[in-house]
Amino acid sequence: MSTPTTVEPAADPRAPLFRRLPVISHFNKSVGLQRGMLVAGLILTTAFVLTAIFAPLLAPYGYAQLSDADGSFPAQQAPGGKHLLGTTVGGYDVLSRVIWGTQTAIMVIVVAVLMSIFIGVILGLVSGYIGGWLDRILVVVADAIYAFPSLLVAIVMAIVISGGQSSLLGGIMAAAISITVVFIPQYFRVIRAETIRLKAEPFVEAAKVVGASDIRIMSRHIYKNATRTLPLIFTLNASEAILTMAGLGFLGFGIEPSSAAEWGFDLKQALADTTSGIWWTGVFPGLAIVLTVVGLTLMGESINDLNDPRLRGRKKAASGKGGPDSNAAAKAGIQAEVSSS
Amino acid sequence: MTTLIEAPPTDADGLLPSKKKSSGGGLGQYILIRFLLIFPTIFILVTLVFFLMRITGDPITAAMGGRLPPEQLAERITAAGYDRPILVQYFEYLGQLATGNFGTTLSDNRQVTEMLATYGSATLELTINALLVARLVGIPLGMVAAYRRDHAPDAVLRVFAIVCYGTPVFFAGMLLKLTFAVWLGWLPVAGRAKTSSELELTSLQSPTGIYWLDAIRSGNMAALGDVMAHAVLPAVALGLLTAGIFLRLVRTNVIGTLGRDYVEAGRSRGVSEFRLVTKHAYKPALIPIITVMGLQIAVMLGGAVLTETTFEWKGLGFQLATYLTARDFVAVQGIVVLLAVIVAVTNFIVDIVAALIDPRVRY
């Protein structure tokens, strides 16, 4: 059985709750390089989230602001002075749009991933549990969408939903739903595979004997067990959501600049600037995307590697750092091995 | 993207009956069943796109709405048959597809098949170039990272890989353009060739549409150089995206095989470390690598849309963006069908290659 990710390791049950929290337990388990990557990812992601929360305080201007008390902003002004990172061809302040862009990104990620988890998990549970023709049809449809270039699926969805024009909420919903359609097959696949495995477990049969209804078995017994890998997929998909949204914006199927700051759209506008050597309109929103995605990916990948006993760096016994940590790691490794075979 | 790497999807479903049975069902049967599975994939995508596109209205209103008075619009819609029930139109469209008739584009009135052939070759050229870059960069570096696991080179390479696939391809393209085309002036900014060489190459007898191939065939060295110079930046931009994925993939799988006994046995026989990594450890790691590489074709085609727009590379992706903006649904459907066929056929080939390399895949 191959799920995309390995099983969330069970931390030492005797450790205090704090040490068993997902990221903390991973941090304790990591060594050297891996710890560095995890920490770098954590720092970048935290910075991203904090920027989004405090955007109103951090940004010098509004995302759609074109003038202040001194008059209109100049167009394509080089970085410096009143506009630390310069202004765009439309006269927006680049720094402000980069900062406000974090809010848009977070909103889209949260809405998109939550929706796809919700729908994907339900479909996966039902499909895996009930099986039969329903299962076959859903699998073939999910596979077809999964195999197809995700950006194209998102574009088609974006056109269907918004038809081009978009307000803030409409634009975010359109972007989020487009991304959702791309992600549902992934969640569906993982949950379905887990459900099929769990369906054969004795505790499901026990529940049946006791007389639990199908819905109860699905929603309590299987659901709880099948969703252990989801936090990890969430991290990995969050970065993909940002890339998909930026791609949509870059092709002109994203959010209008007056309703929200969106990095992809800014890059689209900046493309024409590059030939005349104007770099600041594109480089900064681009860097924002790269840093956010790299942060999320570093975090997700480190957690993934730490969950995978084959890839986890081993603590050297000689370093004297053994003790409960490496013990827990070893246990988790065995557990992961057992439950994934 | 990253989740793909450890999940060859064809394994997880249990959809392929021959996989489940440990006895019976030879390679021939496996290939046949796998081949038949191509059709539902294409069929589903065609159906989805057809109905999704029609939800937004008929193509003529979308293309001409506002520019024509309502009576004329209605007349045109009736003439084109778009006022009939959608199911009738759907089956008619399927019937046309079956006979290879993709229709005529609405915005520039061309045969869709001819349009696909013209721009498809440009996309093919870009994809080949990018795959070459990805292979040359990703695979050797992945081996280095695996061999020097948890040391400085590994750390640097892993971060490099993450940055590679964390960078949107259009941003990478923009940076490359700024650096090498605008500031250094070494390479052209956009396009596939200079106008003069483009004219020469397209006026050849039966051109392949792949410019460097045409240039070689006609022995036109100046044009060849020009075409090559234009190809570098788009290929690197799109290639690096995939190189990151290749690097990570090769690293993970070679780490797995490097720990095996036969590698240790090879080492004790005095096989050189270089050979151990590139032959003994790499070869058995190939199956997951090939599977994921096949899946990358979808990522590549998606990336091609963005790369082509960035570099004004007149391929399918560039045209797709143009047609989408013009709401030319006939053209969009044509392109989507072609891409669906490419993806489905690639996945088929990948599965077959994997089965040929490792007989266990089937059982």
Boltz contact constraints between the chains, C-beta under 6 A:
constraints:
  - contact:
      token1: [A, 2]
      token2: [B, 7]
      max_distance: 6.0
  - contact:
      token1: [A, 2]
      token2: [B, 11]
      max_distance: 6.0
  - contact:
      token1: [A, 2]
      token2: [B, 12]
      max_distance: 6.0
  - contact:
      token1: [A, 4]
      token2: [B, 3]
      max_distance: 6.0
  - contact:
      token1: [A, 4]
      token2: [B, 6]
      max_distance: 6.0
  - contact:
      token1: [A, 4]
      token2: [B, 7]
      max_distance: 6.0
  - contact:
      token1: [A, 33]
      token2: [B, 150]
      max_distance: 6.0
  - contact:
      token1: [A, 33]
      token2: [B, 155]
      max_distance: 6.0
  - contact:
      token1: [A, 139]
      token2: [B, 13]
      max_distance: 6.0
  - contact:
      token1: [A, 139]
      token2: [B, 15]
      max_distance: 6.0
  - contact:
      token1: [A, 140]
      token2: [B, 40]
      max_distance: 6.0
  - contact:
      token1: [A, 141]
      token2: [B, 44]
      max_distance: 6.0
  - contact:
      token1: [A, 144]
      token2: [B, 41]
      max_distance: 6.0
  - contact:
      token1: [A, 144]
      token2: [B, 44]
      max_distance: 6.0
  - contact:
      token1: [A, 144]
      token2: [B, 45]
      max_distance: 6.0
  - contact:
      token1: [A, 147]
      token2: [B, 298]
      max_distance: 6.0
  - contact:
      token1: [A, 147]
      token2: [B, 343]
      max_distance: 6.0
  - contact:
      token1: [A, 147]
      token2: [B, 347]
      max_distance: 6.0
  - contact:
      token1: [A, 148]
      token2: [B, 45]
      max_distance: 6.0
  - contact:
      token1: [A, 148]
      token2: [B, 343]
      max_distance: 6.0
  - contact:
      token1: [A, 149]
      token2: [B, 298]
      max_distance: 6.0
  - contact:
      token1: [A, 149]
      token2: [B, 301]
      max_distance: 6.0
  - contact:
      token1: [A, 149]
      token2: [B, 302]
      max_distance: 6.0
  - contact:
      token1: [A, 151]
      token2: [B, 302]
      max_distance: 6.0
  - contact:
      token1: [A, 156]
      token2: [B, 52]
      max_distance: 6.0
  - contact:
      token1: [A, 160]
      token2: [B, 52]
      max_distance: 6.0
  - contact:
      token1: [A, 160]
      token2: [B, 55]
      max_distance: 6.0
  - contact:
      token1: [A, 160]
      token2: [B, 56]
      max_distance: 6.0
  - contact:
      token1: [A, 163]
      token2: [B, 56]
      max_distance: 6.0
  - contact:
      token1: [A, 193]
      token2: [B, 12]
      max_distance: 6.0
  - contact:
      token1: [A, 236]
      token2: [B, 2]
      max_distance: 6.0
  - contact:
      token1: [A, 236]
      token2: [B, 3]
      max_distance: 6.0
  - contact:
      token1: [A, 240]
      token2: [B, 1]
      max_distance: 6.0
  - contact:
      token1: [A, 243]
      token2: [B, 168]
      max_distance: 6.0
  - contact:
      token1: [A, 246]
      token2: [B, 168]
      max_distance: 6.0
  - contact:
      token1: [A, 247]
      token2: [B, 306]
      max_distance: 6.0
  - contact:
      token1: [A, 250]
      token2: [B, 170]
      max_distance: 6.0
  - contact:
      token1: [A, 251]
      token2: [B, 321]
      max_distance: 6.0
  - contact:
      token1: [A, 274]
      token2: [B, 174]
      max_distance: 6.0
  - contact:
      token1: [A, 274]
      token2: [B, 177]
      max_distance: 6.0
  - contact:
      token1: [A, 274]
      token2: [B, 178]
      max_distance: 6.0
  - contact:
      token1: [A, 275]
      token2: [B, 189]
      max_distance: 6.0
  - contact:
      token1: [A, 277]
      token2: [B, 182]
      max_distance: 6.0
  - contact:
      token1: [A, 279]
      token2: [B, 178]
      max_distance: 6.0
  - contact:
      token1: [A, 282]
      token2: [B, 174]
      max_distance: 6.0
  - contact:
      token1: [A, 286]
      token2: [B, 171]
      max_distance: 6.0
  - contact:
      token1: [A, 289]
      token2: [B, 168]
      max_distance: 6.0
  - contact:
      token1: [A, 290]
      token2: [B, 166]
      max_distance: 6.0
  - contact:
      token1: [A, 290]
      token2: [B, 167]
      max_distance: 6.0
  - contact:
      token1: [A, 293]
      token2: [B, 166]
      max_distance: 6.0
  - contact:
      token1: [A, 294]
      token2: [B, 162]
      max_distance: 6.0
  - contact:
      token1: [A, 294]
      token2: [B, 163]
      max_distance: 6.0
  - contact:
      token1: [A, 294]
      token2: [B, 166]
      max_distance: 6.0
  - contact:
      token1: [A, 297]
      token2: [B, 162]
      max_distance: 6.0
  - contact:
      token1: [A, 297]
      token2: [B, 166]
      max_distance: 6.0
  - contact:
      token1: [A, 313]
      token2: [B, 150]
      max_distance: 6.0
